[in-house]
Amino acid sequence: MRCARHFFPALALAASVLIGPAALAAPPLKTADGILVDAKGMTVYTFDKDAPGSGKSACNGPCAQAWPPVAAQASDQDEGDYAVITRDDGTRQWAYKGQPLYLFDKDANPGDKNGDNFKEVWHVVKP
């Protein structure tokens, strides 16, 4: 009986170590030079026409071609200020503090901010 008592806590600890990191994958975003960027260092934007916290994107069709959504994978889960929303076309997109996140197709290199204040409705994200 004594061996079983010591075995099960060790087994639970081992399982949490093996399963824990995979279950809690972090959003593919980070802060660089005071703004939010994706894993490739590309600037991330929000769109004023998105209603914060609605779980919806107002940028679809041709808009989404110029402003590609920051894609979330099927296994990605909400974490802290980051949430995963489902777009009208069924794909998944990251949101930060309730605002869907986008890239800009005119940003060619990491650190480019060509979309900042574009038409006064697109803005870099400053966490």
C-alpha angles and dihedrals in degrees: 000000000000093000093052091052091056095039099058098053089049090049091050091050092049091049093050091051092050098041101032102075094042092051093050104049110173122236111266092246136102140170120259124172090351097305136093116257135175125246090278092053094254117149117257123217142193127216121225092216091065111096106231113245094008093114088227135109119220090196109086137139113008090002090061090051091060093035107035113201117245095253123229121203123236090254095049117113136194113275127180110307090355124089135175117231130188116237126219090261092053097254120127126243136187120244128192118211089344096311119114113236129229143179123220121237091216092062102095101173138035109275095027111137101184092138097055109124090353106173084349091277104082120073139177113246114247107190 
